[in-house]
C-alpha cells in the first residue's frame, strides 16, 4: 500500500512538472555586453524609432528603441513563442510595433516590450539593460 502511494506521488509530480514546462516560454540566456556610440552607431536613430543593433548579440540580434533624448530600450529579436527557432521579430516601418513573421505575435516597444493581444505568444520580449554614459550606450544582461 505504501509502495502504491509512493508510485502515485511520483507519477503525479512528473505529470505536473511536464505540464508546467512549456517550450514556448523559455528564452535562452545569452551573455550580452555591447557598447555603442550615440553620435556614430546610433546617430540615425530618432526618438520613437527602432533599429537593429549594428553589433551582434542576443539570440537573434538586438533591436534598439529610442524612447526619449537620453532613453533607450534594447530587446532580443527572438520571438517569445518560438525560443528554439530562428524567428526574429521585425519592426514595422522602424516604429514602436514589432511582429513575428512566423507566428504573427505582435509586441510594442515600451519599457518592458509588452505583448499586444495578437498571436500566440504569452510573454513580452526579452529585455536587456541599457545604461547611457555620455555618448556611450551600454547594453548588457
C-alpha positions in Angstrom: 0.0 0.0 0.0 2.8 2.4 0.8 4.6 1.5 -2.4 1.5 2.3 -4.5 1.2 5.7 -2.7 4.8 6.5 -3.5 4.4 5.5 -7.1 1.2 7.6 -7.3 3.1 10.6 -5.8 5.9 10.3 -8.3 3.5 9.9 -11.3 1.5 13.0 -10.2 4.7 15.1 -9.7 6.0 14.0 -13.1 2.8 15.0 -14.8 2.7 18.4 -13.0 6.3 19.1 -14.0 5.7 18.1 -17.6 2.5 20.1 -17.9 4.1 23.2 -16.4 7.1 23.2 -18.8 6.1 25.0 -21.9 8.8 25.0 -24.6 7.3 28.3 -25.9 8.0 30.2 -22.7 11.8 29.7 -22.2 14.1 32.2 -23.8 17.8 31.1 -23.9 20.0 33.4 -21.8 23.0 34.5 -23.9 25.6 36.9 -22.4 25.3 40.4 -23.8 27.9 43.2 -23.4 27.7 45.8 -26.2 28.9 49.4 -26.2 27.6 51.8 -28.9 28.4 55.4 -29.5 25.3 57.5 -29.8 27.0 60.0 -32.2 28.1 57.4 -34.7 26.4 54.0 -34.2 23.0 55.4 -33.2 23.2 58.8 -35.0 20.3 57.9 -37.3 18.0 56.6 -34.5 15.4 59.2 -33.9 13.1 59.5 -30.9 10.2 57.0 -31.2 12.0 54.8 -33.7 13.8 51.5 -33.7 16.9 50.0 -35.4 18.6 46.6 -35.3 21.8 46.9 -33.2 24.8 47.3 -35.5 26.8 44.9 -33.4 25.8 41.2 -33.0 24.4 40.0 -29.7 21.5 38.2 -28.1 19.7 35.2 -29.6 18.5 36.7 -32.9 20.1 40.1 -32.7 19.0 43.1 -30.6 16.6 45.8 -31.6 17.0 49.2 -30.0 14.1 51.6 -29.4 14.8 55.2 -28.6 12.0 56.5 -26.3 13.5 59.9 -25.5 16.6 62.1 -25.8 18.5 60.0 -23.3 16.3 56.9 -23.0 17.0 53.8 -24.9 15.5 50.3 -24.6 17.1 47.1 -26.0 15.2 43.9 -26.7 16.1 40.5 -28.1 14.7 39.9 -31.5 13.8 36.3 -30.7 10.0 35.8 -30.6 8.9 34.5 -27.2 6.7 31.9 -28.7 9.5 30.3 -30.7 12.5 30.4 -28.5 14.2 27.4 -30.2 13.6 28.7 -33.7 15.2 31.3 -35.9 12.1 33.6 -35.9 13.2 37.1 -35.4 10.7 39.9 -34.8 10.6 42.7 -37.3 9.8 46.3 -36.5 7.1 47.8 -38.7 8.5 50.9 -40.5 11.1 51.4 -37.8 8.4 52.3 -35.3 7.1 51.1 -31.9 5.4 47.9 -33.1 7.2 44.7 -34.0 5.8 41.4 -35.3 7.0 37.8 -35.6 6.6 36.9 -39.2 6.4 33.2 -38.2 3.5 33.2 -35.7 2.1 36.7 -36.0 2.7 37.7 -32.4 2.9 41.5 -32.0 4.9 43.5 -29.5 5.1 47.1 -28.6 8.4 48.8 -27.6 7.5 50.3 -24.2 9.6 50.0 -21.0 9.0 46.2 -21.0 8.4 45.0 -24.6 4.7 44.4 -23.9 2.9 41.8 -25.9 -0.1 43.1 -27.9 -3.0 40.7 -28.0 -2.3 39.4 -31.4 -0.7 36.0 -32.0 0.0 33.0 -29.7 3.0 34.4 -27.6 2.2 34.9 -23.9 5.4 36.7 -22.8 6.9 40.1 -23.6 10.1 40.4 -25.4 13.3 39.6 -23.5 14.8 43.0 -22.5 18.4 43.9 -21.9 19.7 46.6 -19.5 20.7 49.8 -21.1 22.9 52.5 -19.5 23.8 55.8 -21.1 27.1 57.4 -20.0 27.9 60.5 -22.0 27.7 59.4 -25.6 28.2 55.7 -24.9 25.2 53.3 -24.6 25.9 50.1 -22.8 23.7 47.1 -23.4 24.0 44.1 -21.1 22.2 41.5 -19.1 
